[in-house]
Amino acid sequence: MMNQSIIFPDVFSKPVVVEFSEESLSSDGGSLLLSALDRKFGLTAIISSCLKDERQEGKVQHDVLEMVQQRVFSIANGYEDCNDAAKLGADPVLKTACGLGAVNDDTLASQPTLCRFENSVSAGELQKVGCQLAETVISIQKNRRKGKKTPKVITIDMDPYCDPTYGGQQLTFFNGFYDNYCYLPQLATLCFDDESTQYAVAAILRPGNKGAKHGVIPILNRLLPLLRKNFPKSAIRFRADANFSGEEIFAFLEKEKIGYYIGVGGNSVLKGLSAVSAEFAQLLHNITGEKETRYSETMYQAGSWSKARRVVFKAEVLTLPGREPKVNQRYVVTNLRYSSKNTFSKYHLRGDMENRIKELKLGLRIDRTSCTEFRANQFRILLTLAAFILYQILQDKLAGSEFEKAQVWTIRERLFKIAARVTESSRRIVLYFTDNYPWKTEWLKLAASLGAV
């Protein structure tokens, strides 16, 4: 096929020619780091080991590992839909990352092949993949902390998020709170001591009509043995908002000897118990004109609870420009003995969960659950979780650099989206980057940390 070109004859200072050549080029040259990282930690190999391949061996062109790698690396590079495979199948960097020759081998799996693959995974296999991903995350965190002080506290955070659906997806229902037909996946993360990073450890797809508490105990039953095995000296905490409060959750955590901070919605009884603090905060605000907050606690038993539990509360008067002062009262149920103020400080750390959900939705499109089958959509979520785990490992390795606080889209844009010319000989594959690449030093340091010479 002949090269295609276009010309701008009189737009710029000289005529400019744009040519579509037959050379092996890629816009994702820097993403080869993902493959190096994956081979170091074996994430895609772990996923593929959980999946059976029941195809006729003589007719198999793309094995399970290759397809898992193709999907995980594509999602990480910003190509979350299987339809993207039609254009990416011949990308020389993606082929290299998946174990094929950059130029000489056949293309990667097509969209129909990947679609059949996603729909072939059974419920049992999905459970194995989820368990293996959780075990891998916890093992990585254990190894990362070798030779360092053992974390005193490991906190499990959970939060559901709305995943709007459009079309005929299985188990999609109307959710009145979100005013939409949707799924309601549950995300779980781990936080060590007072570190700011929350590491994603589980992502479970749920029907859109399920409450936040649905599936929490099965997730905890999976995580608690792994955490106790790998961090036997660390205390385990559970933290969640008011949607998770209820006798079943409280009783389970108490039985497992897990400390918890769980929000609880205000009602007339709780507001009556916190009325004195609210009046005092209002009085102080009238004197100072500033935001004022008072903390206190009480023993409280809701009608559905088996016993009274400690509830800490804060009453604060918020001052917003151009608005009347507003009295804000919040309540947290806890079985821990921190002061009321300290309890709220630790509870509010869960707010970073919103940033993790934002990264997963905007950076990796974890909400691209457009398959008809529910199981296929769960598999997509797990593949996206695997891509995010790779990013979080990279984020840890970027500590001390200008990308220390960078999120998914920044890392991808500056470290992965590098134009590369790719050549292949019988001995090696060579990627040529421009010498004007502005983050060359950071990229080389990251490559060295992953085993490059």
N, C-alpha and C positions, 0 to 999 in steps of 0.2 A: 504494500500500500504506500502510495506516495505521501510525502510530508504535506501538511496543510499549513498555509500561512495567510495572514492578512496584513495590510499595510495602512498606516496613518500617514498620508503623504504631506499634509500641511497643517497638522495640529501642533506639532512640537518644533523645536529649533531645527531639527533634521528629520527626514523621513524615518519612521519607526516601523520595523517589521516584527510581527508576532508570529512565531512558527511553532506548530505542533509536530514535534519530531518523533522518530521511532526509537529514540534512546530510552533506556530503562531509568525512569525518574520516579521519585516519590516525594510527596509533601510531608511525610511523617517520618523522616529519617531518624530523628532523635528518639523516637519511640522504641528503637531497638533495645533501649535500656529496660523496657518492660519485660522483654524476653529474657534478658540476663537476670533480672530480678526473679522472674518466675522460675527459672531453672535452679536458682540458688535455694529457693524455698519450696519448690515442687508443688505449687498451688494447683495448676491445671492438671498435673499428673494425679494429684489426690482426687480431684473431681472425677476425672475419667475412670479412675479405678473403682468408683462406686457404680458405674454404669455398665450394663450388659450390652453387648453387641450381638444381636440375633440375626444379622443380615447374612446372606450366603457369602462365605469367605471369598470365593472366586470372583464375585461381582463387586467387591468393596474397593473403591478408589480412594476414599478419604476415611482414615480411621478415626476413632472416637477422640483420641487425644488431639489430633489435628483440628477437628471441628470445635472442640472446647476452646483450644487456643485461638482459633480464628474468631470466635464470638467474643471471648473475654478481651482480647487485644483490640478488636474493632470497637467494642463498647468503650474501652479506655481511651481510644483515639477520637471518640465523638461520633462514631457511626453505630448507633444503637439498634437500628432496624435491620432485619435480615435482608430487606430489599437492597441495602447498600452493597451486599455481596456481589451483585451483578457488575458493579464498577470497580470493586476492590479486589476481585479474585486474582487479578494479574499484578497487583501492587508488589514490587520486588522486595520492599522492606517487610511487609506483612507476610509474604511467602517465606522469607528468611526466618522471621520470628516463629513461624509455625513449623519449621524444620524442613522446608522445601528449598530447592535451589532458587536463587533470586531471579534468574533469567531463563535457565534451561528447562526446568521442570514444568509440568502442566500447571494450570491455574488451581486456586483453592476451590472449596466446595461452593456450589451455586446456591441461590436462594431457595429453590425447591428442596434441595438436599438438606440444607440447614433447617428448613421448616419441618420436614419429616423427622429430623433428628430431635428437635425440640418437643415434638408431639409424641415421641416414642418413650419418653422417660416415665417410669411408673411412680406411684406414690411412695413405695418402699425405697426406691432409689433416691427420690427427692429427700427423704428423711435422712438417708445415709450421707448425702452431700451436705445437708445442713449441719449434721453432727460433725462431719470432718472439717468443715470450714470453721466451726466454733473451736474445735480442738486445735486447729492450726493457729488461729489467732492467739489463743491462750498460750500455746507452746512458744510462739514467736515472742510474746511479751515476757515469758519466763526467761528465755535465752537472752533477750535484750537486757535483762536486769542481773545477769550473772556477774558476781563480783561486786555488786552494788547492794545497798541496804534493801532488805526485803520490805515491800510495801506493807504498811500497817493496816490499811483499809483498801478494799476493792469495792467500788460501788457499781451496781447494775442499774442502768437507767433504761426505761422503756417508754415508748411513745408511738401511738398510731399516726398515720398520715393519710390524707384523702388522695385517692388515685382515681380520677374521673374516668369513666368508661363510655365508649361510644360504639354502639353496634350490638352484636349478639354474643358477647363474652359470657361464659358460664358463671353463675353465682354472682352476677352483678345485680345490686338492688338499690332502690332509692333510699338515701340517707337524709332524714329531715334536717339534721344539724348542718350538713354541708349543702343541702338543697340541690342534690345532684345524684345521678346514678353513678355508683362508684364501687371500687374495692376499698378496703380499709386495712392495708398491711400494717404489721407490727414490727417496729425496729427496736433492737436491743443493743446497748453499747456498754463498754467497761471503762471505768475511770480509776486510776491508781493514785491513792492518797489525794493530794490537792492539785494534781496535774490538770491542766486545762483541756487536754485532748481526751475526747471520748472515742474509743476504738469500737467500730462496728463489729458485732460478733454474731448477730442473727437477724434475719429478715424473713418474716412469715407472711405470705399472702392470705388474706381473710375476706370472706364475703362482706359486701357493703353494709349489711344490716346487723353486724356483730358489734357488741359493745367493746370498750377498750379492754375490759378484763378478760375477754374471751381468748383462751390460749396462753395466758400468762403463766399459769402453773406448769404446763408441759414444757415451756421454754426454760423455766427455772429448774425443772427436774433434769434438763439436759445440761445446764450450765453449772449448777452447784457442785456435782461430783467432779467435774473437770477443774474447777477453781480450787476445790479442797485438795485435789491430788497434786496440782502444780504449785499451789501457794498455801501449804498446810498451816502456816503461822499467821496468815492474814485474816483479819475480820472481814466479813462480807456484809455489805449494806444494799438495800433496795430503795430506789427513789423514783417517784412518779407523781403525776398531778392528780387532781380530785376525781378524774374519771376512773381511777384504779381503786378508790377506797371502797371497802366492803368486807363483811365478816369472813368470807372465804379466803381472800387474800391475806388479811390480818392473821387469821388462825394458821394458815400455812406457814407464813414467815415466822411466827412465834414458835411453832412446832419445830421448824428447822433452825431456830436460834439465830435468825437473821435480823439485824437491826434495820429499821425502816424509817423513812420520812415520806409520808404520802399526804398530799393535799386533801382537804375535805371542804365541800361546799358550805357556805354559810346558811344558817336557818334562824328562825326566831329565837330558839333556845341559845344557840351559840352567840348570836348578836346581843342577847340579853346578858350573857356572861361576860362579854367583852365591852359592854356599854360604858363602864366606868373608865376604862383605858381610852376609849374613843372620845369621851367627854374631856378627859385630861389633855389628850392630844389637841383637841379643838381649842381648849383654853390657852395652851401654850402658843398655838398658832395665832390666836387673837392678840397675844402680847408681842410676839416676835415678827409676825407676818411671813415667816418662813415655813418650809416643810417640817412637820414634827411627827415623830413616830414613837409609840409606846409598845412594849412587849410584855406579855404575861402568859399564864397558862392556867389550865383547869383540868379536872377529871370529868369526862363526858361519856355517856353511853347512848348511842342512837338506838332506836327501837329494834333494829335488825341485828344489833351487836350482842354477843354473848356475855360481854362484861364491859365495865367502864375502862376507858383508855385515856392516856395523857394527850391532851390537845394543847398545843402552843398557838398563840395568836399574836398578830400585830395589828394595831390600829394606827393609821397614819392619815394626816391631812396633806393632800397633794396640792401644790400651787402650780397652775399652768397659765402661761401668758394669755391674757384676754378672756379668761374663764373664771368662774366662781370657784373658790376652794372646794375640794371634793374629799369626803371622808372615805377611806379605803380600808376594809378589814379583810384579813386573810387568815386561814386556819390550816394547821398541819398536824396530822396524827403521827405520833412517834412513840417507840418503846425505848428510846435512848435518853440519856440523862444530861445531854448538853443543855446549856442555858437557852432560854427562849430566843434570844437574839442570835446566838451561835447556831441554833437549829435552823433558823431562817437563812442564815448565811450559807450553810451547807446545802439547804434545799434549793436555794436560788442558783446554785452551780449547774443544776440540770438544764438551765436555759440554753446552754451550748448545744443541746440536742437539736434545737431548731436549725442551727448552722449545719449540723451533719445531714439533716433531712434536706436542707437546701442544696448542699453539695451533691447529694445523691440524685435529687430531682432535676436541678438545673445543669449540673456538671456531667452526669452520667445517664440521665433520663431513665431512672429506675421505674418511672411511671409509664414507660412504653410497654404496657401489657395489652397489646392489640391482638394476641392470639385468641382463637375461639375457646380452646380448651383451658380449663382452670389450671391443670397441672403444667401445661406448657408455659403459662404466665408465671407460675411459681418458679419454674426452672429459669426463666429470664431474670427474675429477681435475684436468684442465687448467683447467676453468672455476673450480674451487675455488682452484687456484693463482693464477689471475688475480685473484680476490677478495682473496686474501692479499697479493698484490703491491700492490693498492690500499691495504690496511691498513698495509703496511710503509712506503709513501710517506707516509701520514698520520702514522705514528709518528715519522718523521724530522721532519715539520713541527711536531710537538708538543714538540720539544726545548725545554727551558726552562720548560715549563708543568708543572702538577701531573700531567699525563698522560704525562710524558716516558718513564716506564718501563711505561706501561699496556699490557696485552695486549688481544687482540681483544675478549674478552667485556666488559672494562671500557670500552673505547672505544665499543662498540656500545650498552651499557646507558646510558651517561651522555651521549653525544653524538648518538646516532642515535635512541634510543627516546624521542622527544619527541612528545607528543600535539599534533596540529595540525588546525585547521579550514581547509579549502581552498575558495577561491572562484575562479571563472574568468569573465573578461569577454572581449570581443573584443580587448582590448589587452594583458591580462596575467593571470597566475596569482598569487594571493596566499595565503601560508601564515600563519596566525595561531597563534603560540605563547603560552603563558601567561607573564606577566611574572614569575611566581614560579619560573621555571625556574632551578635553582641554578647551572648552568654556562654561563650566558648569555655572560659575558665571554670564556671560552675558545672557545665556539662561534663568536662573532663574529670573534675573531682568526683562527681557522682559515678561516672563510669569506673574510675579507679576503685571506689568503694564496693563496686559490684564484681570486681575481679579482673578488670581490664588491665593490660600491661602497657 
